[in-house]
Amino acid sequence: NVFRRLKREKLKKILAIETARAAVVTQWTKKVIVEKQTLANDQDSSLLLPIVNVFRRLKREKLKKILAIETARAAVVTQWTKKVIVEKQTLANDQDSSLLLPIV
């Protein structure tokens, strides 16, 4: 039962890694901003060239997909904990009980 669970988690981890690798090929959109330049005295402003800024951005769908992949990857990581119950031994007459080792 434990081995099946480990194998299942290993397969989920491999699937998450492969999905993340596929997400590396991203789709970009270009955002172009054109700004006109103006002079202080507004003379010969028609001769000035506009400032063109081009930005690359991820598509929104791709951002959502990457977020989903990261969430899935975080869910695959598991932590194994062992529950330990410690019981204290007591003597019948309750003398020197601090010298006894606890039962694990």
N, CA, C and O atoms as a GROMACS GRO file, in nm:
protein
  416
    1ASN      N    1   0.083  -0.120   0.000
    1ASN     CA    2   0.000   0.000   0.000
    1ASN      C    3   0.087   0.126   0.000
    1ASN      O    4   0.060   0.222  -0.072
    2VAL      N    5   0.191   0.124   0.082
    2VAL     CA    6   0.283   0.237   0.088
    2VAL      C    7   0.358   0.250  -0.043
    2VAL      O    8   0.380   0.362  -0.092
    3PHE      N    9   0.397   0.137  -0.101
    3PHE     CA   10   0.471   0.142  -0.227
    3PHE      C   11   0.385   0.194  -0.341
    3PHE      O   12   0.433   0.267  -0.428
    4ARG      N   13   0.257   0.158  -0.341
    4ARG     CA   14   0.167   0.210  -0.444
    4ARG      C   15   0.152   0.361  -0.432
    4ARG      O   16   0.151   0.433  -0.532
    5ARG      N   17   0.141   0.408  -0.307
    5ARG     CA   18   0.127   0.552  -0.285
    5ARG      C   19   0.253   0.625  -0.330
    5ARG      O   20   0.245   0.730  -0.394
    6LEU      N   21   0.371   0.570  -0.296
    6LEU     CA   22   0.496   0.631  -0.339
    6LEU      C   23   0.508   0.634  -0.491
    6LEU      O   24   0.551   0.734  -0.548
    7LYS      N   25   0.469   0.523  -0.556
    7LYS     CA   26   0.476   0.517  -0.702
    7LYS      C   27   0.380   0.618  -0.764
    7LYS      O   28   0.415   0.685  -0.862
    8ARG      N   29   0.258   0.630  -0.707
    8ARG     CA   30   0.160   0.725  -0.758
    8ARG      C   31   0.212   0.869  -0.744
    8ARG      O   32   0.197   0.949  -0.836
    9GLU      N   33   0.272   0.901  -0.628
    9GLU     CA   34   0.326   1.035  -0.608
    9GLU      C   35   0.444   1.062  -0.700
    9GLU      O   36   0.461   1.174  -0.747
   10LYS      N   37   0.525   0.960  -0.725
   10LYS     CA   38   0.637   0.976  -0.817
   10LYS      C   39   0.587   1.005  -0.959
   10LYS      O   40   0.641   1.091  -1.028
   11LEU      N   41   0.482   0.933  -1.001
   11LEU     CA   42   0.425   0.958  -1.134
   11LEU      C   43   0.364   1.097  -1.143
   11LEU      O   44   0.376   1.164  -1.246
   12LYS      N   45   0.298   1.142  -1.035
   12LYS     CA   46   0.242   1.278  -1.034
   12LYS      C   47   0.353   1.382  -1.045
   12LYS      O   48   0.338   1.482  -1.115
   13LYS      N   49   0.463   1.358  -0.975
   13LYS     CA   50   0.576   1.451  -0.980
   13LYS      C   51   0.634   1.457  -1.121
   13LYS      O   52   0.663   1.565  -1.172
   14ILE      N   53   0.652   1.341  -1.183
   14ILE     CA   54   0.706   1.337  -1.320
   14ILE      C   55   0.612   1.408  -1.416
   14ILE      O   56   0.658   1.483  -1.504
   15LEU      N   57   0.482   1.386  -1.401
   15LEU     CA   58   0.384   1.453  -1.486
   15LEU      C   59   0.389   1.604  -1.467
   15LEU      O   60   0.381   1.679  -1.564
   16ALA      N   61   0.402   1.649  -1.343
   16ALA     CA   62   0.409   1.793  -1.316
   16ALA      C   63   0.535   1.854  -1.377
   16ALA      O   64   0.530   1.965  -1.430
   17ILE      N   65   0.647   1.782  -1.370
   17ILE     CA   66   0.771   1.832  -1.428
   17ILE      C   67   0.761   1.841  -1.579
   17ILE      O   68   0.804   1.939  -1.639
   18GLU      N   69   0.703   1.739  -1.643
   18GLU     CA   70   0.687   1.741  -1.789
   18GLU      C   71   0.593   1.853  -1.832
   18GLU      O   72   0.617   1.919  -1.933
   19THR      N   73   0.487   1.875  -1.756
   19THR     CA   74   0.394   1.983  -1.787
   19THR      C   75   0.464   2.118  -1.774
   19THR      O   76   0.442   2.208  -1.855
   20ALA      N   77   0.548   2.132  -1.673
   20ALA     CA   78   0.622   2.256  -1.654
   20ALA      C   79   0.721   2.279  -1.769
   20ALA      O   80   0.739   2.392  -1.814
   21ARG      N   81   0.783   2.172  -1.816
   21ARG     CA   82   0.875   2.185  -1.930
   21ARG      C   83   0.801   2.228  -2.055
   21ARG      O   84   0.852   2.307  -2.135
   22ALA      N   85   0.679   2.178  -2.073
   22ALA     CA   86   0.600   2.217  -2.189
   22ALA      C   87   0.558   2.363  -2.179
   22ALA      O   88   0.538   2.429  -2.280
   23ALA      N   89   0.545   2.413  -2.056
   23ALA     CA   90   0.504   2.552  -2.037
   23ALA      C   91   0.616   2.651  -2.064
   23ALA      O   92   0.593   2.771  -2.073
   24VAL      N   93   0.740   2.599  -2.079
   24VAL     CA   94   0.853   2.687  -2.106
   24VAL      C   95   0.836   2.756  -2.241
   24VAL      O   96   0.877   2.870  -2.258
   25VAL      N   97   0.776   2.686  -2.336
   25VAL     CA   98   0.747   2.746  -2.466
   25VAL      C   99   0.627   2.838  -2.445
   25VAL      O  100   0.512   2.793  -2.443
   26THR      N  101   0.655   2.964  -2.430
   26THR     CA  102   0.549   3.058  -2.394
   26THR      C  103   0.504   3.138  -2.514
   26THR      O  104   0.575   3.151  -2.613
   27GLN      N  105   0.385   3.189  -2.503
   27GLN     CA  106   0.330   3.275  -2.608
   27GLN      C  107   0.338   3.419  -2.557
   27GLN      O  108   0.294   3.450  -2.447
   28TRP      N  109   0.394   3.504  -2.641
   28TRP     CA  110   0.414   3.643  -2.603
   28TRP      C  111   0.324   3.732  -2.688
   28TRP      O  112   0.292   3.700  -2.803
   29THR      N  113   0.285   3.843  -2.631
   29THR     CA  114   0.218   3.947  -2.707
   29THR      C  115   0.305   4.071  -2.701
   29THR      O  116   0.379   4.092  -2.604
   30LYS      N  117   0.297   4.152  -2.803
   30LYS     CA  118   0.374   4.275  -2.805
   30LYS      C  119   0.283   4.392  -2.774
   30LYS      O  120   0.173   4.404  -2.829
   31LYS      N  121   0.329   4.478  -2.687
   31LYS     CA  122   0.255   4.599  -2.653
   31LYS      C  123   0.338   4.716  -2.706
   31LYS      O  124   0.453   4.735  -2.665
   32VAL      N  125   0.281   4.793  -2.796
   32VAL     CA  126   0.352   4.903  -2.861
   32VAL      C  127   0.292   5.035  -2.813
   32VAL      O  128   0.171   5.056  -2.822
   33ILE      N  129   0.378   5.123  -2.762
   33ILE     CA  130   0.335   5.255  -2.716
   33ILE      C  131   0.408   5.359  -2.801
   33ILE      O  132   0.531   5.360  -2.808
   34VAL      N  133   0.331   5.446  -2.865
   34VAL     CA  134   0.388   5.553  -2.948
   34VAL      C  135   0.361   5.685  -2.877
   34VAL      O  136   0.246   5.719  -2.850
   35GLU      N  137   0.468   5.759  -2.846
   35GLU     CA  138   0.455   5.888  -2.778
   35GLU      C  139   0.505   5.998  -2.870
   35GLU      O  140   0.612   5.987  -2.930
   36LYS      N  141   0.427   6.103  -2.881
   36LYS     CA  142   0.470   6.218  -2.960
   36LYS      C  143   0.558   6.308  -2.874
   36LYS      O  144   0.531   6.329  -2.755
   37GLN      N  145   0.662   6.359  -2.936
   37GLN     CA  146   0.747   6.454  -2.864
   37GLN      C  147   0.695   6.594  -2.889
   37GLN      O  148   0.651   6.626  -3.000
   38THR      N  149   0.700   6.677  -2.789
   38THR     CA  150   0.657   6.818  -2.804
   38THR      C  151   0.767   6.908  -2.750
   38THR      O  152   0.835   6.875  -2.653
   39LEU      N  153   0.781   7.022  -2.815
   39LEU     CA  154   0.878   7.121  -2.769
   39LEU      C  155   0.810   7.216  -2.670
   39LEU      O  156   0.687   7.222  -2.663
   40ALA      N  157   0.891   7.287  -2.595
   40ALA     CA  158   0.836   7.381  -2.496
   40ALA      C  159   0.763   7.496  -2.565
   40ALA      O  160   0.657   7.538  -2.520
   41ASN      N  161   0.819   7.547  -2.675
   41ASN     CA  162   0.756   7.659  -2.745
   41ASN      C  163   0.667   7.612  -2.860
   41ASN      O  164   0.610   7.695  -2.931
   42ASP      N  165   0.654   7.480  -2.879
   42ASP     CA  166   0.564   7.419  -2.978
   42ASP      C  167   0.594   7.465  -3.121
   42ASP      O  168   0.501   7.485  -3.200
   43GLN      N  169   0.720   7.483  -3.156
   43GLN     CA  170   0.759   7.518  -3.293
   43GLN      C  171   0.826   7.397  -3.357
   43GLN      O  172   0.908   7.330  -3.295
   44ASP      N  173   0.790   7.372  -3.479
   44ASP     CA  174   0.844   7.261  -3.559
   44ASP      C  175   0.827   7.125  -3.490
   44ASP      O  176   0.915   7.039  -3.499
   45SER      N  177   0.717   7.107  -3.422
   45SER     CA  178   0.694   6.978  -3.356
   45SER      C  179   0.664   6.868  -3.458
   45SER      O  180   0.673   6.750  -3.426
   46SER      N  181   0.630   6.908  -3.582
   46SER     CA  182   0.604   6.808  -3.685
   46SER      C  183   0.734   6.742  -3.733
   46SER      O  184   0.729   6.634  -3.792
   47LEU      N  185   0.848   6.805  -3.708
   47LEU     CA  186   0.975   6.749  -3.751
   47LEU      C  187   1.032   6.647  -3.652
   47LEU      O  188   1.122   6.570  -3.687
   48LEU      N  189   0.979   6.644  -3.532
   48LEU     CA  190   1.031   6.551  -3.431
   48LEU      C  191   0.976   6.410  -3.455
   48LEU      O  192   0.860   6.393  -3.491
   49LEU      N  193   1.061   6.312  -3.435
   49LEU     CA  194   1.019   6.174  -3.450
   49LEU      C  195   0.948   6.127  -3.323
   49LEU      O  196   0.986   6.168  -3.213
   50PRO      N  197   0.847   6.043  -3.336
   50PRO     CA  198   0.781   5.992  -3.215
   50PRO      C  199   0.868   5.887  -3.145
   50PRO      O  200   0.953   5.823  -3.208
   51ILE      N  201   0.846   5.871  -3.017
   51ILE     CA  202   0.916   5.768  -2.940
   51ILE      C  203   0.830   5.642  -2.942
   51ILE      O  204   0.712   5.645  -2.906
   52VAL      N  205   0.890   5.532  -2.986
   52VAL     CA  206   0.817   5.406  -2.995
   52VAL      C  207   0.877   5.308  -2.894
   52VAL      O  208   0.996   5.276  -2.900
   53ASN      N  209   0.794   5.261  -2.802
   53ASN     CA  210   0.835   5.161  -2.704
   53ASN      C  211   0.763   5.031  -2.733
   53ASN      O  212   0.641   5.029  -2.749
   54VAL      N  213   0.839   4.922  -2.739
   54VAL     CA  214   0.781   4.790  -2.763
   54VAL      C  215   0.810   4.702  -2.641
   54VAL      O  216   0.925   4.685  -2.602
   55PHE      N  217   0.704   4.648  -2.582
   55PHE     CA  218   0.717   4.561  -2.464
   55PHE      C  219   0.667   4.422  -2.500
   55PHE      O  220   0.571   4.406  -2.575
   56ARG      N  221   0.733   4.323  -2.444
   56ARG     CA  222   0.686   4.185  -2.458
   56ARG      C  223   0.616   4.146  -2.329
   56ARG      O  224   0.666   4.171  -2.219
   57ARG      N  225   0.498   4.085  -2.343
   57ARG     CA  226   0.422   4.040  -2.226
   57ARG      C  227   0.370   3.900  -2.251
   57ARG      O  228   0.341   3.862  -2.364
   58LEU      N  229   0.358   3.824  -2.143
   58LEU     CA  230   0.296   3.693  -2.155
   58LEU      C  231   0.146   3.708  -2.176
   58LEU      O  232   0.085   3.802  -2.124
   59LYS      N  233   0.089   3.618  -2.251
   59LYS     CA  234  -0.056   3.620  -2.266
   59LYS      C  235  -0.120   3.583  -2.134
   59LYS      O  236  -0.062   3.507  -2.056
   60ARG      N  237  -0.239   3.634  -2.108
   60ARG     CA  238  -0.306   3.609  -1.980
   60ARG      C  239  -0.337   3.461  -1.960
   60ARG      O  240  -0.325   3.410  -1.849
   61GLU      N  241  -0.375   3.393  -2.067
   61GLU     CA  242  -0.405   3.250  -2.054
   61GLU      C  243  -0.280   3.174  -2.012
   61GLU      O  244  -0.287   3.080  -1.933
   62LYS      N  245  -0.165   3.216  -2.066
   62LYS     CA  246  -0.040   3.148  -2.033
   62LYS      C  247  -0.003   3.173  -1.888
   62LYS      O  248   0.048   3.083  -1.821
   63LEU      N  249  -0.028   3.294  -1.838
   63LEU     CA  250   0.001   3.324  -1.698
   63LEU      C  251  -0.084   3.238  -1.607
   63LEU      O  252  -0.036   3.187  -1.505
   64LYS      N  253  -0.212   3.222  -1.642
   64LYS     CA  254  -0.301   3.138  -1.562
   64LYS      C  255  -0.255   2.992  -1.564
   64LYS      O  256  -0.261   2.923  -1.462
   65LYS      N  257  -0.208   2.947  -1.679
   65LYS     CA  258  -0.161   2.809  -1.692
   65LYS      C  259  -0.036   2.786  -1.608
   65LYS      O  260  -0.023   2.683  -1.542
   66ILE      N  261   0.055   2.882  -1.610
   66ILE     CA  262   0.178   2.870  -1.531
   66ILE      C  263   0.145   2.868  -1.383
   66ILE      O  264   0.204   2.793  -1.306
   67LEU      N  265   0.050   2.952  -1.342
   67LEU     CA  266   0.008   2.953  -1.201
   67LEU      C  267  -0.053   2.820  -1.161
   67LEU      O  268  -0.027   2.770  -1.052
   68ALA      N  269  -0.133   2.761  -1.249
   68ALA     CA  270  -0.194   2.630  -1.220
   68ALA      C  271  -0.087   2.522  -1.209
   68ALA      O  272  -0.097   2.433  -1.125
   69ILE      N  273   0.015   2.529  -1.294
   69ILE     CA  274   0.123   2.430  -1.289
   69ILE      C  275   0.201   2.442  -1.159
   69ILE      O  276   0.234   2.341  -1.097
   70GLU      N  277   0.229   2.566  -1.118
   70GLU     CA  278   0.302   2.585  -0.993
   70GLU      C  279   0.221   2.536  -0.874
   70GLU      O  280   0.276   2.480  -0.780
   71THR      N  281   0.089   2.557  -0.879
   71THR     CA  282   0.003   2.509  -0.771
   71THR      C  283   0.002   2.356  -0.767
   71THR      O  284   0.007   2.296  -0.660
   72ALA      N  285  -0.003   2.294  -0.885
   72ALA     CA  286  -0.001   2.148  -0.891
   72ALA      C  287   0.132   2.093  -0.842
   72ALA      O  288   0.136   1.991  -0.774
   73ARG      N  289   0.239   2.160  -0.876
   73ARG     CA  290   0.372   2.115  -0.832
   73ARG      C  291   0.383   2.124  -0.680
   73ARG      O  292   0.441   2.036  -0.617
   74ALA      N  293   0.327   2.230  -0.622
   74ALA     CA  294   0.331   2.244  -0.476
   74ALA      C  295   0.246   2.137  -0.409
   74ALA      O  296   0.277   2.094  -0.298
   75ALA      N  297   0.139   2.093  -0.476
   75ALA     CA  298   0.053   1.991  -0.418
   75ALA      C  299   0.117   1.853  -0.423
   75ALA      O  300   0.083   1.766  -0.343
   76VAL      N  301   0.208   1.832  -0.518
   76VAL     CA  302   0.272   1.701  -0.532
   76VAL      C  303   0.372   1.678  -0.419
   76VAL      O  304   0.391   1.565  -0.375
   77VAL      N  305   0.437   1.785  -0.375
   77VAL     CA  306   0.537   1.771  -0.270
   77VAL      C  307   0.468   1.728  -0.141
   77VAL      O  308   0.380   1.798  -0.090
   78THR      N  309   0.508   1.616  -0.090
   78THR     CA  310   0.448   1.566   0.033
   78THR      C  311   0.554   1.555   0.141
   78THR      O  312   0.672   1.540   0.112
   79GLN      N  313   0.511   1.564   0.262
   79GLN     CA  314   0.601   1.550   0.375
   79GLN      C  315   0.554   1.433   0.459
   79GLN      O  316   0.437   1.422   0.494
   80TRP      N  317   0.648   1.347   0.490
   80TRP     CA  318   0.616   1.231   0.571
   80TRP      C  319   0.648   1.264   0.715
   80TRP      O  320   0.758   1.308   0.746
   81THR      N  321   0.552   1.243   0.802
   81THR     CA  322   0.575   1.264   0.944
   81THR      C  323   0.539   1.137   1.020
   81THR      O  324   0.451   1.061   0.979
   82LYS      N  325   0.608   1.116   1.127
   82LYS     CA  326   0.583   0.999   1.210
   82LYS      C  327   0.528   1.048   1.343
   82LYS      O  328   0.588   1.133   1.409
   83LYS      N  329   0.416   0.994   1.380
   83LYS     CA  330   0.354   1.033   1.506
   83LYS      C  331   0.413   0.947   1.617
   83LYS      O  332   0.410   0.824   1.611
   84VAL      N  333   0.466   1.013   1.718
   84VAL     CA  334   0.530   0.943   1.829
   84VAL      C  335   0.455   0.977   1.956
   84VAL      O  336   0.432   1.094   1.987
   85ILE      N  337   0.417   0.874   2.030
   85ILE     CA  338   0.350   0.894   2.158
   85ILE      C  339   0.448   0.858   2.268
   85ILE      O  340   0.502   0.747   2.271
   86VAL      N  341   0.471   0.952   2.358
   86VAL     CA  342   0.565   0.931   2.467
   86VAL      C  343   0.486   0.914   2.596
   86VAL      O  344   0.405   1.000   2.633
   87GLU      N  345   0.509   0.803   2.662
   87GLU     CA  346   0.443   0.777   2.789
   87GLU      C  347   0.548   0.775   2.899
   87GLU      O  348   0.658   0.721   2.882
   88LYS      N  349   0.514   0.834   3.010
   88LYS     CA  350   0.607   0.839   3.122
   88LYS      C  351   0.581   0.723   3.216
   88LYS      O  352   0.467   0.696   3.254
   89GLN      N  353   0.688   0.654   3.252
   89GLN     CA  354   0.676   0.543   3.346
   89GLN      C  355   0.666   0.598   3.488
   89GLN      O  356   0.728   0.699   3.521
   90THR      N  357   0.589   0.532   3.568
   90THR     CA  358   0.579   0.572   3.710
   90THR      C  359   0.601   0.449   3.797
   90THR      O  360   0.566   0.337   3.761
   91LEU      N  361   0.659   0.473   3.909
   91LEU     CA  362   0.679   0.366   4.006
   91LEU      C  363   0.557   0.356   4.095
   91LEU      O  364   0.477   0.449   4.104
   92ALA      N  365   0.543   0.244   4.160
   92ALA     CA  366   0.427   0.223   4.246
   92ALA      C  367   0.427   0.321   4.363
   92ALA      O  368   0.322   0.374   4.401
   93ASN      N  369   0.545   0.345   4.421
   93ASN     CA  370   0.550   0.436   4.535
   93ASN      C  371   0.590   0.578   4.492
   93ASN      O  372   0.606   0.665   4.577
   94ASP      N  373   0.606   0.602   4.357
   94ASP     CA  374   0.635   0.733   4.298
   94ASP      C  375   0.764   0.796   4.351
   94ASP      O  376   0.772   0.918   4.366
   95GLN      N  377   0.865   0.714   4.379
   95GLN     CA  378   0.994   0.766   4.422
   95GLN      C  379   1.092   0.756   4.306
   95GLN      O  380   1.097   0.653   4.238
   96ASP      N  381   1.170   0.859   4.283
   96ASP     CA  382   1.271   0.866   4.176
   96ASP      C  383   1.213   0.834   4.038
   96ASP      O  384   1.280   0.769   3.958
   97SER      N  385   1.094   0.878   4.010
   97SER     CA  386   1.034   0.854   3.878
   97SER      C  387   1.099   0.939   3.770
   97SER      O  388   1.081   0.912   3.652
   98SER      N  389   1.175   1.043   3.810
   98SER     CA  390   1.244   1.126   3.712
   98SER      C  391   1.363   1.054   3.650
   98SER      O  392   1.414   1.096   3.546
   99LEU      N  393   1.409   0.945   3.713
   99LEU     CA  394   1.523   0.871   3.661
   99LEU      C  395   1.484   0.770   3.554
   99LEU      O  396   1.571   0.717   3.485
  100LEU      N  397   1.358   0.742   3.540
  100LEU     CA  398   1.312   0.643   3.443
  100LEU      C  399   1.308   0.702   3.303
  100LEU      O  400   1.278   0.820   3.286
  101LEU      N  401   1.338   0.621   3.204
  101LEU     CA  402   1.332   0.664   3.064
  101LEU      C  403   1.189   0.656   3.014
  101LEU      O  404   1.115   0.566   3.054
  102PRO      N  405   1.148   0.747   2.926
  102PRO     CA  406   1.012   0.741   2.872
  102PRO      C  407   0.997   0.625   2.775
  102PRO      O  408   1.094   0.582   2.714
  103ILE      N  409   0.876   0.576   2.760
  103ILE     CA  410   0.844   0.469   2.666
  103ILE      C  411   0.802   0.532   2.535
  103ILE      O  412   0.714   0.619   2.531
  104VAL      N  413   0.866   0.489   2.427
  104VAL     CA  414   0.832   0.544   2.296
  104VAL      C  415   0.755   0.442   2.217
  104VAL      O  416   0.716   0.468   2.104
   0.00000   0.00000   0.00000
